[in-house]
Amino acid sequence: MKKLHFGFYVIMMALFAMHVKAGNPLPVSLSCDFTVTSNPCVEQTVHITYTGGAPATANYVWNFDSAVILSGTGQGPYEVKWLHQGEKHLTLALQWESQSCTASRLVIVHPMPAMFHMTGGGSYPPGGDGVNVGLSGSQTGILYKLRRNALYTGIVMTGNGNSLDFGKQTEPGTYDCVAKIDGSDCIREMDGHVLVTIENNPPVIHYLCMVTYDTINGRNLLIWNKPNHPYMSHFNIYKEIYQNNVFEKIAEVPFNALSVYLDTTSDPRVKSDKYKLSVTDSSGTESEKSPFHKTVHLSINPGIYGFNLIWNHYEGFEFKTYRIHRKIGDGSWALIDSVASNVDAYTDFYTGSGLATYYIEVLRLEPCHPAKSGEYLSVVSNFSTSAPLGMEENELSGVMIYPNPVRDILRIKVPDSSVKSFRVSVWGPDGRKYMEDISQGSAAVLDVSALPSGLYFLKLFGENSVTVLKFIRN
């Protein structure tokens, strides 16, 4: 009898191991838990994340109560928005094997606060009582919070339907205001900024809003909010050199130009960079440099299953979440996960055979406005691409490419002389496809002289196999 019981135990454990290995963990109790912002505003992006622990292969039926779905399928995460205010009832019905559950959440969608613009500001003599700062209008019951140099001053007023006066301000700086519905998660930045300065003093510090990766040019893009002041001449861009916290001036941007700067000397694929900003007034006096912003640099390497992503933290403003995006080959980008802002590594258990490209995104609570129109909502890292470990171990293994490194002509030879043709493509480490060709026979040549110097992936497609090799163009 004991031998029979022992044999049954061995069989059950083997079945359990096969189940888990197939990617189907066995929850003790199926859960439909999910998180969602409970008090957003109309047109505000709302993030919905399933937290119950069921596998992605389960059957997820969501009801977002008339929301517009911006992104997300199946398990999620999702991004949605509502076009009309009121109570919204979100539900999730989940079915997995013989288990099922349901969950619901109540979301109160508020109207977006109306837009008004900043008033007042100016200069006052040393020892004076300051200058008034206000808002052109207000909504009854809305809270209006005054900020100086992107930090809250502690001055809060409740809207009464009329213009607001925050009183005389004696601290030099750039003043703006945000509107907030009390008890909600909705914040709207009011239009414009005003400067408060002391006469005969240097200009006040002006702050960078963000430094992000320009996906078109492949360089770092600096963005700052446009101040409303008639006596400014230009902005000064500073960049950290090869010594820690030593910054050199690299550019000037006219005050009347768009408040952005593309650093053409940067290479976000290689490392992160630090930047500072200052402003020079019409008399030629330069302000102190702003606190630095540091970009996010992402690197990846293939593991036994999937990819290990590692990045440095973004520095320059407070945030709570990193978002991880991926695309396969030249397909579409997909948001695959979100992690807390104190996390700097992630393993994606990707088991496909295609080239995978990733980037990390940082969301700002308040967008950047380099001009009256247009806004920037998030910081992104460089794009980083890799091939799964062992991708070369297939029917085309043994392919020869030479010379490597190469300057002009790259030669390719497939070991099987019976190969009639194969397709070859060249990809950069940022996931960009640079060229593609179909070669006849078991040998081919590629003219890579037009490619910028750096690392590239060579992808060969046979009849029943795919091979990825690396080469360097110098």
VEXDREN-2710 file (C-alpha; in Angstrom, 1 decimal):
% VEXDREN-2710
k/r/px/py/pz
1/MET/0.0/0.0/0.0
2/LYS/2.8/2.4/0.9
3/LYS/4.5/1.7/-2.5
4/LEU/1.2/2.5/-4.3
5/HIS/0.8/5.8/-2.4
6/PHE/4.4/6.7/-3.2
7/GLY/3.9/6.0/-6.9
8/PHE/0.7/8.2/-7.0
9/TYR/2.7/11.0/-5.3
10/VAL/5.5/10.8/-7.9
11/ILE/3.0/10.9/-10.8
12/MET/1.1/14.0/-9.3
13/MET/4.4/15.9/-8.7
14/ALA/5.5/15.2/-12.3
15/LEU/2.2/16.5/-13.7
16/PHE/2.5/19.6/-11.4
17/ALA/6.1/20.3/-12.7
18/MET/4.9/19.9/-16.3
19/HIS/2.1/22.4/-15.7
20/VAL/4.4/25.0/-14.1
21/LYS/7.1/24.6/-16.7
22/ALA/4.5/25.3/-19.4
23/GLY/4.0/28.7/-17.9
24/ASN/0.7/27.9/-16.0
25/PRO/1.2/28.5/-12.3
26/LEU/-1.5/27.1/-10.1
27/PRO/-3.1/29.8/-7.9
28/VAL/-4.6/28.5/-4.7
29/SER/-7.5/30.9/-5.2
30/LEU/-8.2/32.8/-8.4
31/SER/-8.2/36.6/-7.9
32/CYS/-9.6/39.3/-10.1
33/ASP/-7.9/42.2/-8.3
34/PHE/-6.8/45.2/-10.4
35/THR/-5.8/48.8/-9.7
36/VAL/-7.2/51.9/-11.3
37/THR/-7.1/55.7/-10.6
38/SER/-10.4/56.3/-8.8
39/ASN/-10.9/60.1/-9.4
40/PRO/-9.6/61.1/-12.9
41/CYS/-10.8/63.9/-15.1
42/VAL/-12.4/63.8/-18.6
43/GLU/-9.7/63.2/-21.3
44/GLN/-7.2/62.2/-18.7
45/THR/-5.2/59.0/-19.4
46/VAL/-6.0/56.3/-16.8
47/HIS/-3.8/53.3/-16.1
48/ILE/-5.4/49.9/-15.3
49/THR/-3.3/47.0/-14.1
50/TYR/-4.3/43.5/-13.2
51/THR/-2.7/42.3/-9.9
52/GLY/-4.4/39.0/-9.2
53/GLY/-1.7/36.6/-10.3
54/ALA/-3.5/34.6/-12.9
55/PRO/-1.6/33.6/-16.1
56/ALA/-1.8/35.7/-19.3
57/THR/-3.4/32.7/-21.0
58/ALA/-6.6/33.0/-18.9
59/ASN/-9.8/34.4/-20.3
60/TYR/-10.1/38.1/-19.4
61/VAL/-13.3/39.9/-20.1
62/TRP/-13.1/43.6/-19.2
63/ASN/-15.9/46.2/-19.2
64/PHE/-14.6/49.8/-19.0
65/ASP/-18.0/51.5/-19.0
66/SER/-17.8/53.5/-22.3
67/ALA/-14.1/54.4/-21.9
68/VAL/-11.9/54.9/-25.0
69/ILE/-9.2/52.2/-24.9
70/LEU/-5.9/53.7/-25.8
71/SER/-3.7/50.6/-25.4
72/GLY/-3.9/47.1/-23.9
73/THR/-5.3/43.7/-24.6
74/GLY/-6.1/40.5/-22.7
75/GLN/-4.5/40.7/-19.2
76/GLY/-3.3/44.3/-19.8
77/PRO/-2.0/46.7/-18.6
78/TYR/-4.5/49.1/-20.2
79/GLU/-4.6/52.8/-20.8
80/VAL/-8.1/54.3/-21.2
81/LYS/-9.8/57.7/-21.0
82/TRP/-13.4/58.8/-20.6
83/LEU/-15.0/61.6/-22.7
84/HIS/-17.8/62.3/-20.3
85/GLN/-17.9/62.9/-16.6
86/GLY/-19.9/60.8/-14.0
87/GLU/-19.7/57.5/-12.3
88/LYS/-18.0/54.7/-14.2
89/HIS/-18.3/51.0/-13.1
90/LEU/-15.3/48.9/-14.2
91/THR/-15.6/45.1/-14.1
92/LEU/-13.4/42.1/-14.8
93/ALA/-14.7/38.6/-15.3
94/LEU/-11.9/36.0/-15.3
95/GLN/-12.1/32.3/-16.3
96/TRP/-9.1/30.0/-15.9
97/GLU/-9.5/26.2/-16.2
98/SER/-12.2/25.3/-13.7
99/GLN/-12.0/28.5/-11.7
100/SER/-13.7/31.9/-12.2
101/CYS/-14.1/35.2/-10.5
102/THR/-15.3/38.8/-10.9
103/ALA/-14.3/42.1/-9.6
104/SER/-15.6/45.7/-9.9
105/ARG/-14.3/49.2/-9.2
106/LEU/-16.1/52.5/-9.1
107/VAL/-14.4/55.5/-10.9
108/ILE/-15.6/59.0/-10.6
109/VAL/-14.8/61.0/-13.7
110/HIS/-14.6/64.8/-13.0
111/PRO/-14.8/67.6/-15.6
112/MET/-11.4/69.0/-16.6
113/PRO/-10.7/72.4/-14.9
114/ALA/-11.0/75.3/-17.3
115/MET/-7.8/77.0/-18.6
116/PHE/-6.8/80.5/-17.3
117/HIS/-3.5/82.3/-17.7
118/MET/-1.0/83.8/-15.3
119/THR/-0.9/87.6/-14.6
120/GLY/1.4/90.0/-12.8
121/GLY/5.0/89.5/-12.1
122/GLY/7.9/91.9/-12.9
123/SER/10.8/93.5/-11.1
124/TYR/11.0/95.4/-7.8
125/PRO/13.9/97.3/-6.1
126/PRO/16.0/95.7/-3.4
127/GLY/14.2/96.0/-0.1
128/GLY/10.8/96.5/-1.8
129/ASP/7.6/94.7/-0.9
130/GLY/7.5/92.5/-4.1
131/VAL/5.1/92.3/-7.0
132/ASN/1.7/90.7/-7.4
133/VAL/1.1/87.4/-9.1
134/GLY/-2.3/86.2/-10.1
135/LEU/-4.6/84.3/-12.4
136/SER/-6.9/85.8/-15.0
137/GLY/-9.9/83.8/-13.8
138/SER/-11.1/80.8/-11.7
139/GLN/-13.8/78.2/-11.3
140/THR/-15.8/78.1/-8.1
141/GLY/-14.6/75.3/-5.7
142/ILE/-11.4/74.5/-7.7
143/LEU/-8.1/74.6/-5.8
144/TYR/-5.3/76.7/-7.3
145/LYS/-1.8/76.0/-6.2
146/LEU/1.0/78.5/-6.8
147/ARG/4.4/77.2/-7.7
148/ARG/7.8/78.9/-7.9
149/ASN/10.6/77.3/-10.0
150/ALA/8.5/74.1/-10.4
151/LEU/8.1/73.7/-6.6
152/TYR/4.9/74.4/-4.6
153/THR/5.0/77.6/-2.6
154/GLY/2.3/76.5/-0.1
155/ILE/-0.1/79.2/-1.3
156/VAL/-3.4/77.7/-2.3
157/MET/-6.6/79.6/-3.2
158/THR/-10.1/78.3/-3.8
159/GLY/-11.7/79.5/-7.0
160/ASN/-14.7/81.9/-6.8
161/GLY/-15.5/82.5/-10.4
162/ASN/-13.3/85.6/-10.6
163/SER/-9.7/86.4/-11.2
164/LEU/-7.3/85.5/-8.3
165/ASP/-4.5/87.4/-6.6
166/PHE/-1.9/85.3/-4.8
167/GLY/-0.5/88.5/-3.2
168/LYS/2.9/90.1/-3.4
169/GLN/5.8/87.8/-4.1
170/THR/9.2/88.7/-2.8
171/GLU/11.1/85.6/-3.8
172/PRO/12.7/85.9/-7.3
173/GLY/11.7/83.1/-9.6
174/THR/9.4/81.7/-12.3
175/TYR/5.8/81.5/-11.1
176/ASP/3.0/79.3/-12.5
177/CYS/-0.1/77.6/-11.2
178/VAL/-1.9/74.3/-11.3
179/ALA/-5.7/73.7/-10.9
180/LYS/-6.9/70.7/-8.9
181/ILE/-10.3/69.3/-8.0
182/ASP/-10.3/68.7/-4.3
183/GLY/-10.1/65.0/-3.5
184/SER/-9.4/64.0/-7.1
185/ASP/-6.4/62.8/-9.0
186/CYS/-6.7/65.4/-11.7
187/ILE/-4.2/68.3/-12.1
188/ARG/-4.2/70.8/-14.9
189/GLU/-1.4/73.3/-15.5
190/MET/-2.6/76.8/-16.1
191/ASP/-1.3/78.7/-19.1
192/GLY/1.9/80.7/-19.0
193/HIS/4.5/81.7/-16.5
194/VAL/5.5/85.1/-14.9
195/LEU/8.9/86.1/-13.6
196/VAL/9.6/87.9/-10.4
197/THR/13.0/89.6/-10.3
198/ILE/14.9/92.1/-8.1
199/GLU/16.3/95.0/-10.0
200/ASN/20.0/95.0/-10.6
201/ASN/20.2/91.3/-9.6
202/PRO/21.2/88.4/-11.9
203/PRO/18.3/86.6/-13.7
204/VAL/16.7/83.9/-11.7
205/ILE/17.4/80.3/-12.3
206/HIS/15.4/78.7/-15.1
207/TYR/14.8/75.0/-14.9
208/LEU/15.0/72.2/-17.5
209/CYS/11.7/70.3/-17.8
210/MET/13.1/67.1/-19.2
211/VAL/15.8/65.5/-21.4
212/THR/14.6/62.7/-23.6
213/TYR/15.7/60.5/-26.6
214/ASP/14.8/62.0/-30.0
215/THR/13.7/58.9/-31.9
216/ILE/14.1/60.6/-35.3
217/ASN/17.6/61.9/-34.9
218/GLY/18.9/59.4/-32.4
219/ARG/20.2/62.2/-30.1
220/ASN/19.4/63.7/-26.7
221/LEU/16.6/66.4/-26.8
222/LEU/16.5/69.0/-24.0
223/ILE/13.1/70.7/-23.3
224/TRP/12.2/73.6/-21.0
225/ASN/9.1/75.7/-20.4
226/LYS/9.0/79.0/-22.2
227/PRO/9.0/81.9/-19.6
228/ASN/7.1/85.1/-20.2
229/HIS/9.7/87.8/-19.7
230/PRO/10.7/90.7/-22.1
231/TYR/14.3/91.2/-20.9
232/MET/15.8/87.8/-21.6
233/SER/18.5/87.4/-24.4
234/HIS/19.2/83.6/-24.6
235/PHE/19.5/80.3/-22.8
236/ASN/22.8/78.6/-22.2
237/ILE/23.2/74.8/-22.4
238/TYR/25.8/73.0/-20.2
239/LYS/26.9/69.4/-20.5
240/GLU/28.9/67.3/-18.1
241/ILE/32.4/66.4/-19.5
242/TYR/34.6/63.5/-18.6
243/GLN/34.9/64.7/-15.0
244/ASN/32.1/64.1/-12.5
245/ASN/29.9/67.3/-12.0
246/VAL/32.2/69.4/-14.3
247/PHE/30.0/71.1/-16.9
248/GLU/31.0/73.0/-20.0
249/LYS/28.8/75.3/-22.1
250/ILE/28.0/73.7/-25.4
251/ALA/25.3/75.9/-27.0
252/GLU/23.2/79.1/-26.8
253/VAL/19.5/79.1/-27.7
254/PRO/17.8/82.5/-28.5
255/PHE/15.1/83.5/-26.1
256/ASN/12.5/83.9/-28.8
257/ALA/13.2/80.4/-30.3
258/LEU/11.5/77.2/-29.4
259/SER/12.6/76.1/-26.0
260/VAL/14.3/72.9/-27.1
261/TYR/17.8/71.9/-28.0
262/LEU/19.1/68.8/-29.9
263/ASP/22.5/67.7/-28.7
264/THR/24.1/66.5/-32.0
265/THR/27.3/65.5/-30.1
266/SER/25.4/62.9/-27.9
267/ASP/25.2/59.2/-28.5
268/PRO/22.4/57.8/-26.3
269/ARG/23.3/54.2/-27.4
270/VAL/26.6/54.5/-25.5
271/LYS/25.9/56.2/-22.2
272/SER/23.7/58.6/-20.2
273/ASP/24.4/62.3/-20.1
274/LYS/23.9/65.2/-17.6
275/TYR/22.8/68.7/-18.6
276/LYS/22.2/72.1/-16.9
277/LEU/20.5/75.3/-18.1
278/SER/21.0/79.0/-17.4
279/VAL/19.6/82.2/-18.9
280/THR/21.2/85.5/-19.9
281/ASP/19.3/88.7/-19.8
282/SER/19.5/91.6/-22.2
283/SER/22.3/93.3/-20.2
284/GLY/24.5/90.2/-20.6
285/THR/24.1/89.0/-17.0
286/GLU/23.9/85.2/-16.7
287/SER/21.9/83.4/-14.0
288/GLU/23.1/80.5/-12.0
289/LYS/22.9/77.1/-13.6
290/SER/19.8/74.9/-12.9
291/PRO/20.0/71.5/-11.2
292/PHE/21.0/68.8/-13.7
293/HIS/18.9/66.3/-15.5
294/LYS/20.4/62.9/-16.3
295/THR/19.1/60.8/-19.2
296/VAL/18.1/57.1/-19.0
297/HIS/20.6/54.7/-20.7
298/LEU/19.2/51.2/-21.4
299/SER/21.3/48.1/-22.1
300/ILE/20.2/44.5/-22.6
301/ASN/21.7/41.1/-22.8
302/PRO/20.1/37.7/-23.6
303/GLY/19.5/35.2/-20.9
304/ILE/18.7/31.6/-21.0
305/TYR/15.1/32.5/-21.5
306/GLY/14.4/36.0/-22.7
307/PHE/16.3/39.2/-22.1
308/ASN/17.8/41.1/-19.0
309/LEU/17.2/44.8/-19.2
310/ILE/19.3/47.2/-17.1
311/TRP/19.1/51.0/-16.9
312/ASN/20.2/53.9/-14.8
313/HIS/17.7/56.1/-13.0
314/TYR/16.4/59.3/-14.6
315/GLU/17.3/62.3/-12.5
316/GLY/15.7/65.7/-12.7
317/PHE/12.1/65.4/-11.5
318/GLU/10.1/63.1/-9.2
319/PHE/8.0/60.3/-10.7
320/LYS/6.6/56.9/-9.6
321/THR/6.7/54.5/-12.5
322/TYR/8.9/53.2/-15.3
323/ARG/7.1/51.8/-18.3
324/ILE/8.8/49.0/-20.5
325/HIS/8.1/48.9/-24.2
326/ARG/9.0/46.2/-26.7
327/LYS/8.7/45.5/-30.4
328/ILE/9.7/42.4/-32.5
329/GLY/11.5/43.0/-35.8
330/ASP/9.9/46.0/-37.5
331/GLY/6.5/45.4/-35.9
332/SER/4.6/47.8/-33.6
333/TRP/5.6/48.9/-30.1
334/ALA/3.7/47.3/-27.2
335/LEU/3.7/48.3/-23.5
336/ILE/4.6/45.0/-21.8
337/ASP/4.9/46.1/-18.1
338/SER/5.3/48.9/-15.6
339/VAL/7.6/48.9/-12.5
340/ALA/8.2/51.2/-9.6
341/SER/10.6/54.1/-9.9
342/ASN/13.1/52.5/-7.5
343/VAL/13.6/49.5/-9.9
344/ASP/16.5/49.6/-12.4
345/ALA/16.4/46.1/-13.9
346/TYR/13.8/43.8/-15.6
347/THR/13.8/40.3/-17.1
348/ASP/11.5/39.8/-20.1
349/PHE/10.8/36.0/-20.6
350/TYR/10.6/36.5/-24.3
351/THR/10.8/33.1/-26.2
352/GLY/10.3/34.1/-29.8
353/SER/13.0/34.0/-32.5
354/GLY/12.9/37.6/-33.8
355/LEU/15.1/40.6/-32.9
356/ALA/13.6/42.3/-29.9
357/THR/13.9/46.1/-29.3
358/TYR/13.1/47.8/-26.0
359/TYR/12.9/51.3/-24.5
360/ILE/12.1/52.6/-21.0
361/GLU/9.6/55.4/-20.5
362/VAL/9.2/57.9/-17.6
363/LEU/5.9/59.7/-17.3
364/ARG/5.7/63.3/-16.0
365/LEU/2.7/64.3/-13.9
366/GLU/2.7/67.7/-15.7
367/PRO/3.7/68.0/-19.3
368/CYS/6.5/70.3/-20.7
369/HIS/5.4/73.3/-22.8
370/PRO/8.3/74.7/-24.9
371/ALA/5.8/76.9/-26.7
372/LYS/2.3/78.1/-26.5
373/SER/1.1/75.0/-28.4
374/GLY/2.4/71.5/-28.1
375/GLU/3.6/69.5/-25.1
376/TYR/5.9/66.7/-24.1
377/LEU/4.5/64.1/-21.8
378/SER/7.3/61.6/-21.1
379/VAL/11.0/60.8/-21.1
380/VAL/12.2/57.8/-23.1
381/SER/15.5/56.0/-23.1
382/ASN/17.6/54.9/-26.1
383/PHE/16.3/52.0/-28.1
384/SER/18.2/48.8/-27.5
385/THR/18.1/45.7/-29.7
386/SER/19.3/42.1/-29.1
387/ALA/18.8/38.6/-30.5
388/PRO/17.8/35.6/-28.3
389/LEU/20.7/33.5/-26.9
390/GLY/21.4/30.6/-29.3
391/MET/19.7/32.2/-32.3
392/GLU/22.7/31.3/-34.5
393/GLU/22.4/27.6/-33.6
394/ASN/20.2/26.4/-36.5
395/GLU/20.4/25.1/-40.0
396/LEU/22.4/28.2/-41.2
397/SER/24.9/27.9/-38.4
398/GLY/28.5/28.1/-39.8
399/VAL/27.7/31.2/-41.9
400/MET/30.9/33.2/-42.5
401/ILE/31.0/37.0/-42.7
402/TYR/34.2/38.8/-43.4
403/PRO/36.0/41.1/-42.9
404/ASN/34.7/41.9/-39.4
405/PRO/35.2/44.8/-38.6
406/VAL/34.3/46.0/-42.0
407/ARG/34.7/49.4/-43.8
408/ASP/33.1/49.0/-47.2
409/ILE/32.2/45.5/-48.5
410/LEU/30.9/42.8/-46.2
411/ARG/31.1/39.3/-47.7
412/ILE/28.7/36.5/-46.7
413/LYS/29.2/32.8/-47.3
414/VAL/26.6/30.1/-46.5
415/PRO/28.2/26.6/-45.9
416/ASP/25.6/24.7/-47.9
417/SER/26.5/25.1/-51.5
418/SER/23.0/23.8/-52.5
419/VAL/21.3/27.0/-51.2
420/LYS/19.6/28.7/-54.1
421/SER/18.8/32.0/-52.4
422/PHE/18.4/33.7/-49.1
423/ARG/17.2/37.0/-47.8
424/VAL/19.5/39.2/-45.7
425/SER/18.8/42.4/-43.7
426/VAL/20.9/44.8/-41.6
427/TRP/19.7/46.2/-38.3
428/GLY/21.1/48.8/-35.9
429/PRO/21.2/48.4/-32.1
430/ASP/18.3/50.9/-31.9
431/GLY/16.0/48.5/-33.8
432/ARG/16.1/50.4/-37.1
433/LYS/16.4/48.3/-40.3
434/TYR/19.0/49.9/-42.6
435/MET/19.0/47.6/-45.6
436/GLU/17.5/44.4/-47.1
437/ASP/18.4/42.3/-50.1
438/ILE/17.8/38.8/-51.6
439/SER/21.0/37.1/-52.6
440/GLN/21.2/34.3/-55.2
441/GLY/23.4/31.2/-54.4
442/SER/25.3/30.5/-51.3
443/ALA/27.4/33.7/-51.2
444/ALA/26.6/37.4/-51.2
445/VAL/28.3/40.8/-50.8
446/LEU/26.9/43.9/-49.1
447/ASP/28.0/47.5/-49.5
448/VAL/27.9/48.9/-46.0
449/SER/30.1/52.0/-46.7
450/ALA/27.1/54.3/-46.1
451/LEU/26.3/53.0/-42.6
452/PRO/27.5/55.1/-39.6
453/SER/30.3/53.5/-37.6
454/GLY/29.1/51.1/-34.9
455/LEU/27.6/47.7/-34.0
456/TYR/25.0/46.0/-36.4
457/PHE/23.0/42.8/-36.6
458/LEU/23.0/40.8/-39.8
459/LYS/19.9/38.7/-40.2
460/LEU/19.7/35.8/-42.7
461/PHE/16.6/34.0/-43.6
462/GLY/16.9/30.5/-45.1
463/GLU/14.0/28.3/-46.2
464/ASN/13.5/26.8/-42.8
465/SER/15.8/28.8/-40.5
466/VAL/16.9/32.3/-39.4
467/THR/20.5/33.3/-38.4
468/VAL/21.5/36.5/-36.6
469/LEU/25.2/37.6/-36.6
470/LYS/26.9/40.7/-35.4
471/PHE/29.4/42.9/-37.2
472/ILE/31.1/46.2/-36.6
473/ARG/31.3/48.9/-39.3
474/ASN/34.4/51.1/-38.6
END
